Amino acid sequence: MAGMGTASALSGWALESPAEAIAWLSEQEENPQKMFYTAGLINGLAKSDPDSATAYLESVPADNQMKGRYVEMIATEQMKKGITEATSWADSLKDDGLKGDAFEDLANRYSQEDPAKAAEWIASRAEEPWAGAAVREVADEWAERDPAAAVEWAQTLPGDAQIGAMSSAFEEWTESDPTTASQYLANMEPSPTRDSAVEGFTERLAREDPQSAVTWAATIQDEALRNKALTDAARSWFRQDEAAASTWLETSGLPQESQAKVTEPPRGGDNPFGGFRFGRDN
C-alpha cells in the first residue's frame, strides 16, 4: 500500500515537474516497489510529456513485470488524440515487444468504438511479426457484435494472422451462439483455417461441454494443434468427470506428456499487480 501511495504521489509530481520526478526515481534502489514507482512516473509523464514517457518506457528492463501496464498508460493518453496520432506513436516504438503491446491496446480501444474500421486499420499491418495480438484483439471485439462478419474478415487475412483471427473470432462466437458457430464449422472444408477455427471453438466450448469439445478437437488435421486442443479440452473434462475422462484418455493416443497435463492438479496463484490502478485524477 505504501508503494502504491508513493506511486500516486510520483504521478502527480511528474505532471508538475517531470525532470525532478525522473531524477528522484533514478536514485531509488532496484526492488519490487520500484515497479510501482515507475508506473506512477510514466502515468504522469504520459499526460505531461509523452515523449519523455516513451523514452523512459524504452529504458525499463525487459524483466519488469509491469511493462505491459506502462504501455497501456501511454496508449490511453495517445488514444485521446485520435487513432492517427496514437498509431504514429506506436509505430515509433523501437522494441517489437513494446510495439506489439501498444498495438494490442490500441486495437482493443479502437475496435470497441468501430470494429469494422479497426479491422481495416490493423489489416495493413497483419503480416508484421509484432501484430498478432492486435489482430486477435480486433477479431475478438468484432465477434462480440457480429461474429459472422468477424469470421469473414479473418479469412481475408494472410498466413498466421488469419489463423489467430479465426481462433479468436470462433472462441467469442462460441460463447454467444455455439449452435450457429458449430454449423458454420461443419460446412468448412478441411484446411489450416478450419483447424484454427475449431481450436478457438473448442477452447470456449470446453468450459461448458468438454466432452463435445474433445470430439470436435479430434477433427483438427494438424497434429500439434490437435494434441493441444485435445489436451486442453480433456483437462476440463477430467475436472468435471474424472472417471469418464480417464477412460477416454486410455485410448486417446495422446503422448504421455499430454496425458500428464490432463490429470495434473490446477495451478493457483494470482498476478500481484493485476488490480493496480491509479486514481481518476492522476
C-alpha positions in Angstrom: 0.0 0.0 0.0 2.9 2.4 0.8 4.4 1.6 -2.6 1.1 2.4 -4.4 0.7 5.6 -2.4 4.2 6.8 -3.4 3.4 5.8 -7.0 0.3 8.0 -7.0 2.3 10.9 -5.5 5.0 10.5 -8.1 2.4 10.6 -10.8 1.3 14.0 -9.6 4.9 15.1 -9.3 5.6 14.1 -12.9 2.7 16.2 -14.0 4.2 19.3 -12.4 7.9 18.8 -12.5 8.8 15.9 -14.8 12.6 16.3 -14.6 12.6 16.3 -10.8 10.4 13.2 -10.7 12.7 11.4 -13.1 15.7 12.4 -11.1 14.2 11.2 -7.8 13.3 7.8 -9.3 16.8 7.3 -10.8 18.2 7.5 -7.2 16.0 4.7 -5.9 17.4 1.2 -5.5 16.2 -1.6 -7.7 13.5 -3.6 -5.8 9.9 -4.7 -6.5 8.5 -1.4 -5.2 10.3 0.5 -7.9 8.0 -1.1 -10.4 5.1 0.8 -8.8 7.1 4.0 -8.6 7.9 3.6 -12.3 4.2 3.2 -13.1 3.5 6.4 -11.2 6.1 8.3 -13.1 5.0 7.0 -16.5 1.4 7.7 -15.7 2.2 11.3 -15.0 4.6 11.7 -17.9 2.1 10.3 -20.3 -0.1 13.3 -19.6 2.6 16.0 -19.3 5.4 14.9 -21.6 4.6 11.8 -23.7 7.9 11.9 -25.5 9.7 11.6 -22.1 7.2 8.9 -21.1 8.1 6.9 -24.2 11.8 7.3 -23.7 11.6 6.2 -20.1 9.4 3.2 -21.1 12.1 2.1 -23.6 14.7 2.2 -20.8 12.8 -0.1 -18.5 14.4 -3.5 -18.0 12.8 -6.3 -20.1 12.1 -8.4 -17.0 9.9 -5.7 -15.4 6.5 -7.5 -14.8 4.5 -4.2 -15.2 6.0 -3.2 -18.6 2.7 -4.0 -20.4 0.8 -1.8 -17.9 3.2 1.1 -18.6 2.5 0.8 -22.4 -1.2 0.9 -21.6 -0.9 4.1 -19.7 0.8 5.9 -22.6 -1.6 4.3 -25.1 -4.6 5.6 -23.2 -3.4 9.2 -23.4 -2.4 8.9 -27.1 -5.8 7.5 -28.0 -7.4 10.6 -26.6 -5.7 12.4 -29.5 -7.2 10.1 -32.1 -6.2 6.9 -33.8 -3.9 8.6 -36.3 -1.8 10.2 -33.5 -1.9 7.0 -31.5 -0.7 4.9 -34.4 2.1 7.3 -35.1 3.3 6.9 -31.5 3.0 3.1 -31.6 4.9 3.0 -34.9 7.7 5.0 -33.3 8.5 2.3 -30.7 11.8 0.6 -31.5 11.3 -2.6 -29.5 9.0 -5.1 -31.2 7.7 -6.3 -27.9 6.6 -2.9 -26.8 5.2 -2.2 -30.3 3.1 -5.3 -30.1 1.8 -4.4 -26.6 1.0 -0.9 -27.9 -0.9 -2.0 -31.0 -2.8 -4.6 -29.0 -4.0 -1.9 -26.6 -4.9 0.5 -29.4 -6.7 -2.4 -31.2 -8.8 -3.0 -28.1 -9.8 0.6 -27.8 -10.4 1.2 -31.5 -12.4 -1.9 -32.1 -14.7 -1.1 -29.2 -15.5 2.2 -30.9 -15.8 0.8 -34.5 -14.7 -2.8 -35.1 -15.0 -2.6 -38.9 -12.7 0.4 -39.1 -10.4 -1.2 -36.6 -10.2 -4.2 -38.8 -9.3 -2.2 -41.9 -6.7 -0.3 -39.8 -4.9 -3.4 -38.5 -5.1 -5.4 -41.7 -2.4 -3.3 -43.3 0.0 -4.4 -40.5 -1.3 -8.0 -40.2 1.9 -9.6 -41.6 4.2 -7.8 -39.1 5.7 -10.2 -36.5 4.5 -8.0 -33.6 0.9 -7.5 -34.8 -0.6 -10.9 -33.9 -2.1 -9.9 -30.6 -3.7 -6.8 -32.1 -5.2 -8.8 -34.9 -6.7 -11.3 -32.5 -8.0 -8.4 -30.3 -9.9 -6.9 -33.2 -11.3 -10.3 -34.2 -12.5 -10.9 -30.6 -14.1 -7.5 -30.2 -15.8 -7.6 -33.6 -17.1 -11.1 -33.0 -18.9 -9.9 -29.8 -21.1 -7.8 -32.1 -21.1 -9.6 -35.4 -19.3 -13.0 -35.3 -20.1 -13.9 -38.9 -18.6 -10.6 -40.2 -15.5 -11.1 -38.0 -15.0 -14.6 -39.4 -15.4 -13.4 -43.0 -12.8 -10.7 -42.3 -10.5 -13.1 -40.7 -10.5 -15.3 -43.8 -9.2 -12.4 -45.9 -6.0 -12.1 -43.7 -2.7 -13.6 -44.7 -0.9 -16.6 -43.0 -0.5 -16.6 -39.3 -2.8 -13.5 -38.9 -5.7 -15.5 -40.4 -5.1 -18.4 -38.1 -5.0 -16.2 -35.0 -8.0 -14.1 -36.0 -10.1 -17.2 -36.8 -9.3 -18.8 -33.5 -10.3 -15.6 -31.6 -13.4 -15.0 -33.6 -14.7 -18.5 -33.1 -13.9 -18.5 -29.4 -16.1 -15.4 -29.0 -18.8 -16.8 -31.3 -19.0 -20.0 -29.3 -19.7 -18.0 -26.2 -22.7 -16.2 -27.7 -24.1 -18.8 -30.1 -22.4 -22.2 -30.1 -25.0 -23.8 -32.3 -24.6 -21.4 -35.2 -20.8 -21.5 -34.8 -20.8 -25.3 -35.0 -23.0 -25.2 -38.1 -20.6 -22.8 -39.8 -17.7 -25.1 -38.9 -19.5 -28.2 -40.2 -19.7 -26.5 -43.6 -16.0 -25.6 -43.8 -13.6 -27.6 -45.9 -10.6 -29.2 -44.1 -7.8 -26.7 -44.0 -5.4 -24.9 -41.6 -8.0 -22.1 -41.4 -10.7 -24.6 -40.3 -8.2 -26.1 -37.8 -7.6 -22.7 -36.2 -11.4 -22.1 -36.1 -12.0 -25.4 -34.4 -9.3 -24.7 -31.9 -10.9 -21.5 -30.9 -14.4 -23.1 -30.8 -13.2 -26.0 -28.5 -11.3 -23.7 -26.2 -14.6 -21.9 -25.2 -16.8 -25.0 -25.6 -14.7 -26.9 -23.1 -15.9 -24.7 -20.3 -19.5 -25.9 -20.7 -19.3 -29.2 -22.6 -15.8 -30.6 -22.5 -16.8 -34.0 -23.9 -18.2 -32.4 -27.0 -15.1 -30.2 -27.2 -12.9 -33.3 -27.2 -15.0 -34.7 -30.1 -14.6 -31.5 -32.1 -10.8 -31.2 -31.3 -10.3 -34.7 -32.7 -11.3 -33.3 -36.2 -8.3 -31.0 -36.3 -5.9 -32.1 -39.0 -2.7 -30.5 -37.8 -1.2 -33.0 -35.3 0.4 -30.5 -32.9 -2.7 -28.2 -32.8 -5.0 -31.3 -32.4 -3.0 -32.6 -29.5 -3.0 -29.2 -27.8 -6.8 -28.8 -28.3 -7.5 -32.3 -27.1 -5.3 -31.8 -24.0 -7.0 -28.6 -23.1 -10.5 -29.9 -23.6 -9.7 -33.2 -21.8 -8.3 -31.3 -18.8 -11.7 -29.6 -18.4 -13.4 -32.9 -18.8 -11.2 -34.6 -16.2 -12.1 -31.9 -13.7 -15.8 -32.3 -14.3 -16.0 -36.1 -14.8 -12.7 -37.8 -13.8 -13.9 -41.4 -14.4 -15.2 -40.7 -18.0 -12.2 -38.6 -19.0 -9.8 -41.2 -17.6 -11.5 -44.0 -19.6 -11.2 -41.9 -22.8 -7.6 -41.0 -22.0 -6.5 -44.6 -22.1 -7.3 -44.9 -25.8 -6.9 -41.3 -26.8 -3.5 -41.7 -28.5 -2.2 -38.6 -26.8 1.5 -38.5 -25.9 2.3 -39.3 -22.3 3.4 -35.8 -21.7 0.0 -34.5 -22.8 -1.8 -37.1 -20.7 0.1 -36.0 -17.7 -1.1 -32.4 -18.3 -4.7 -33.6 -18.4 -4.5 -35.2 -14.9 -2.3 -32.7 -13.1 -3.9 -30.5 -10.4 -4.8 -27.0 -11.4 -2.2 -24.4 -10.7 -3.0 -21.5 -8.3 -1.5 -18.1 -8.0 -2.6 -14.6 -9.0 -0.8 -11.7 -10.6 0.3 -9.5 -7.7 0.0 -6.4 -9.9 -3.3 -7.3 -11.6 -5.5 -4.9 -9.7 -3.2 -2.0 -9.6 -4.9 1.3 -10.7 -4.3 4.9 -10.2 -7.0 7.3 -9.0 -9.1 9.0 -11.7 -7.5 12.4 -11.2 -4.0 11.0 -11.8 
